[in-house]
Amino acid sequence: MTVEHQSILSDALLRQLMAVGQVDILVGLPTLNNSSTVVDVARAIDACFTRDFARQRTVMINSDAGSTDGTPELIRDASLTDGDVVQTSHSLRTLHRVVTPYHGLPGKHTALRTVFAAAELTQAKTLVVIDPAGPATTAERVTELIAPIVRDEVEFLAPRYRRHPRDGALITQLVRPLVRAVYEVGLDEPLGAEFACSGRFASHCLERGIWSEDAARFAIDLWLRTEAVANRFTVGQIWRPATTGPSPTTLRQAVRQIFLSLIASLRAHAPFWRTTKSVTTLRTWGVDQNGLPAAAEWDYTALAQQARHDIVEIRALLEAVLEPPVLSRLIDDVNAPELGPDDELWVRIVYAFLEATNRGTASTEHLADMFVPIYMWRAARFMGQTAHEPVGVVQARLNALCDAFQRLKPALVNGWVGA
């Protein structure tokens, strides 16, 4: 481990890890005010270690962002009942629990960098990051994440959730089809709180410059997945129960952050995605045990009205980003609310905004702000059109959108190269 990577760790954490020594499996648990769920999650991790990996050396590291509800204390003091532990008579297990606050800039990227540095210091072969808010986290589900990495079957394992096709519009209308087309990989969930990876991948990530970039505050989940794909680590997916709960950000904030995340990844990996030619199908681990969730319900009419107003307000600014025929089609589309969503128009707009960030047409942050109402219009049109459609028809629309992003990718490649 380099001196630079050691400096990522606080002196207190460094001393604790030196006492732990070398491990086989490291589980990271980034937290912030998760007192309602974290005890069950910590017990699930302990039970997984004791029952399923009794012959491996293990450590759980909780990196806390400054909880005020006693989360670190709950983890530190979590006791296991007899039912939580399966005892073995010849255990070679080394099990440790380390609780540490972040030091440095707050945010999940800081927690993950700490966990990655700890994995490198302890020479962990397997690293898993668990969602502290996961209401369905059990010892079995923790084991499911760990086992494929331990068996050297895959080097990065991303979650895959069962969604209603009308749920998660930001994923289905933008992130999934864009990442699939640009990176040529069948990744269902380019975002997600949980993942598992090899120690080799963790060490690889520590060498990258993403950690010091401002976008890392919210881009790290997407970047990890695209970094694995772009550097040809073996990538897979695993079925996980979807988590539900209030979003910590508004829709506008979420769209803006996702746009900036996509830009950060595309810039980092341009030499890779500009030359990829065919979509890679990923192996999926686990069992999809959940039925189809209920469709999302939200006021898409109000969203459309707000988006229409905002697009009209910024029309003059859009002239610097969109070619005249595309802008004309967008304005016509905004003024014809009875029409269904135009996939080709949407894809051309997305690609035009991505190209504009590379040309320096305006600041990336300014372009992200301009993109928000256009996404809101697209989402509202999609939700309105599919409100009463059968599931199969809606899913077919999602597939067609992926095809449109794929078909029009050359426009992005050519525009990016020429910028």
N, C-alpha and C positions, 0 to 999 in steps of 0.2 A: 504494500500500500504506500502511495506517495505521501510526502509531507503535506502537499496541497490537499489531498483527500482527508488526511488526518485533521487538518484545520477546520474541516466542515463540522467535526464533532466537538462538542464542548468538552472541557477537561474532565468534568464529572462523568459524562457518558463514556469518554475514552477509558477512564479508570475502570468503570463497570464492565466494559467490553473486554478489556485486557484480563479481568478476573474471570469472565466467561470462557475465554479461549476460543478455540476453533469449534465450529458447529457445522452440521449438515444442512439443517433447515432453519430458516429465519422467517418469522411471520411479523410483518409490520402492521401496526394498528394506529393510524393517524386519527386523532380525536379533537373535537371541539364541542363541549357541552352535550355529551351523549349519555348522560347519566341514566336515562330511561331504558336504554338497550345494552349498554356496554358490559354490564356484569354477565349477562347471558352469553354475549359474544366471547368474552374472555374465558368463560368456563367451557364454551364449545372448543376453543383453541386448546385449552389444557387437556380436555378429554380426548381430542384428536391426537395430541402428542402422546399421551399415556397409553391409549388403546391401540393406535394404528402405527405409531412410529417409535415404539418403545426401545428399539435398538439403535436409533439415531440420536445424535446430539442436537438439541433444539433450543431455540430462544425466541421469545415474543418480545418485541420492542414497541412500546407505546410512545409515540411522539405527539405531544399535546400542544395545541396552539393557544393555550391560555384559558382553559375552561374555568368558569366561575361556579359550576354546579357540582364540584367534587368528583368529576370524572376520573382524574388520575388516582385519587385516593381510593375510589371504588375498585379500580383495576388492581392497585397495589394490595388491597385488603381482601380481594375476592377469595372466598374459601370454597373448596370443593366438597360436596357431599359424597357419601359412599356411592350413590347412583351415578355420579359424574365420572368416576374413575374405574377403569377395568385394570385390576392389578395383575402383574406378571411376576413369576417367581425368579426369573433370570434376566431382569431388566438391565440393559447397559445404557439406559437413557440418562442424558444430561439435560435437564430442563431448567431454564432460567426465565425470569420475568423482569424486564427492565423498563422503567418509566422515566421519561425525560421530557422537559419542555423544549419547544423550538428555541434555537438561538439564531439570530439573523432575521431576515425579512419574514414576516408571517405569511402563511399560505401553504396549500397542499404541496406545492413544488418544493418548499423548504423541508417539509416532513419527509417527502420521498427521497430527496437528496441525502438527508440524514440516514434514512433506512438503507439506501444503496451503499453509502459509505460504511455503514456498520456491517453490511453483508460482505463487502470486500475485506474489511479488517478481520472479520471472523472466518473468512474463506468459505462462506456458506455456498453450497452447491445449488440450493433451491431457495428462492425468495417468493413470498406470497404477501400481498397486501389485501387486508380484509376491510370491508365497509363496517364501521362501528355502529351504523344505524340499521344494519340488516336485521329485519324482524324475523327472518326465517333462517338465520345462521345457526347451523347445528354442527356437531363434530363430524358428521358424515359429509356435509357440504364443504367443510374445511379440508377434509381428506381428499375429496374429489378435485380440489384445486391443486393440492400438493402432489398427488400421486403421478400424474403424467410427466411432470418435470423431474421427479425423482427417478422415474424409469427411463429418462432421456428420450421420451417420445416426441417432445416439443420443447421449444425454448421460450416462447411467449404464448400465454393462454389468456384470451380475452373473454369476458362474459357475453352470453347471448340470451336475450330475454324474449319471452312470448308476449307479443303485443297485439292488440286489436289494430288492424291496418289504418284506422283513423286516429290512433293514439301516437303521441310523439311526433308531431308534424315537423318539428325542427330537424329531427333525425331523418324521417322518411322523405321529406321534400328537399332537403339540402345535404346534410352531412353524409348519410349512407350512399346515395347515388353519386355524389361527387367523389368521395373517397374510392368507391368501387371503380368508377370510370378512370380517374386520374392515376391511382396506384394499381389498378388492374387486380384487385383482390376482393373476394366475396366476403367482406367483413360486415356482419350485421350491425354491430354496435361499436362504432369508432370512438364512442365515449363510454365511460363507466368507471365506477369507484373501485372495483376490485380487479385484480389480475394476478397471474403467477408468472415467474420468469426464472431463467437460469442465472446462476452467479456470473456467468460470462457476459450475459446481456446487461446485468446491473453494472459491471465494471466498464463495459463499453459506453453506457450512458453517462457515467461519471466523467468521461473524457470529452463530452460534447459541451458546446457553449450555451445551450439553451437555458441553463440554470441562472445565468446573469441577465437574461433578456427580460424586459418588462412583461412581454406576452406570456412568460412562463407561469405567471400568477394564475392564469386560467386555461392555458393551452397545454398543460403537461399531460393530461390524459390522452388527448388526441395525438400529441407528439410521440408518446411512448409507442403507440400502436403503429404509426406510420414509420417511425424510426426502425422498428423491428422489421417491417416489410421492406423498406428501402435498403436495408443492410443485409437482407436475405437470411435473417434468422428464421428458423421454422416457427410458423405462427399457426395457432389453432383457436378454436372457440369451445366454450363449455356452457351448457344450459345452467342458468341461475334464476332463482326467484326474483322477479322484479320488485324493487323497493318503491314504496309510495310515500308521499309526504309533501308538505308545503315547499315550494321552491324558494331558495334563499335569495333569488334575484327576480326582478320583473322580466316580462317578455322582452322588452326593449334591451335591457341589459344582457339577457341571455343571447339574443341574436347578435348583438354587437360583439360579445366575447367570443362566440363561435366563429364569427367572420374573422376576427383577429387571430384566432387559433388556426384556422385554415390557412391564412396567409403565412403564419410562422412556419407551418409544416411544409407548405409548397415551396417556400424559399429555401428551406433547409435541404429539401430532397429533389430539387429541380433536375439535376443530372440523371436521377433514377426515373422519375415519372414521365419525363419527356421522351424516353426511349422504350418504355414498356408497351407491349403489343397485345397481350391476351390475358383474360381474367383468370386468376388462380382460385380454385375452389378449396376452401379450408375444411379440414377434418373437424368434426364436432364431438366432444366428449360429453358424458353425462346423459341424463334422460329427461326429456321434456315431459314433466308430469303435470303441468298446469293446463287447464282448459283455457279456451280463448277468453281473455278478460273482456269486460264490458267496454263499449265504445266511450271515448272521451266526450264530455259535454261542455261546450263553452260558447259564449256569445260571439259567433263569427260575424254576425251582421254588424254589430258595433265595431268590431275590429276592422271590417271592410270600410266602413264609413270613415274611421280615423285614418286608415291607410290612404284612402282616396284623397282626403283633405291634404295630407302631408306630401303626397306625390305631386299634386298640383302646385303646392308651395315651393317645391325644390326643382321644378321643371327646368328652370334656367341652368341650375347646377348640373343636372343630368345630361345636358348637351355636351359637356366636356368628357363624359364617360361613355355614353351610348351613341352608336352611329345613328344618323337621322332615321333610317327605316325602322330600326329597333325601337327608338324612342317614340316614333309615331305609332307603332303597333302597341306599345305600352299605354300611351295616352288613350288610344281607341279602346283598349281592353278595360281600362279604368272607367271609361264612360259607358261601358256596356255590361252592367253587372249581371245581366241575365245569361251571359255566355259562360261556358265552362272554362277551366284553366287551360291555357295554351302551353303545352310542355316545351315545344321548341323555343318559344319566346322566353320562357323562364330560364332555360338553360343558357341561351345566348346572353341574357342579362347577367346571370351569375358569372359566366366566363368573362364578360366585358369588365365587370368590377374587379375580378382577379387580375386581369391584364393591366387595368388602370393602376393598381397598386405597384406593379412592376415597372410601369412607365414613369411613375412619379407624377401622374396627372394631378393628384392632390395627396395630402397626407393620408396614411393608412387609417388613422383614427377618423378623419373627416369622411373618408369613403365608407367606413363601417357605419357611421351615423346615417349616411345617405342610403345605405343598403337596407336599413331596418324597415322603413315603411314599405319597400318593395317586397320584402319577405312577408310582411304582415298581409299585404294584398294577396300574395300567392297562397298563403295558409288559409286565409278566409275563403278564397275561391274554392280551394280543394275541399274544405270542410263543408261548405255550402252545397257543392255538387254531390258529395258522397253521403249527405245526411241520411238519406233513405235508401241507399243502395245496398244490395247484399254483400256480404263479406268477400265473396269470390270476385265480384266486380271491382270492389275497391282495391283488392290485392293486385288484380290485373293492371289497374291504373298505376300502382307503385312500380310494378315490373316494367311497364312502358316508359315511365319516367327514367328509370335506370338505363334503359336502352337509349333514350334520347341523350342523356349525359355521355354515354359511351360513343354514340354515333358522332356527336359534335366535338369530341375531345380534340381532334386535329386543329380546330379553330383556336383553342386555348394554347396548344403547343406552338402553333405558328405565331400567334400573337405574343406569347411569352418570349420566344426566341428573338423576335424582331423588336422587342421593346428596348 
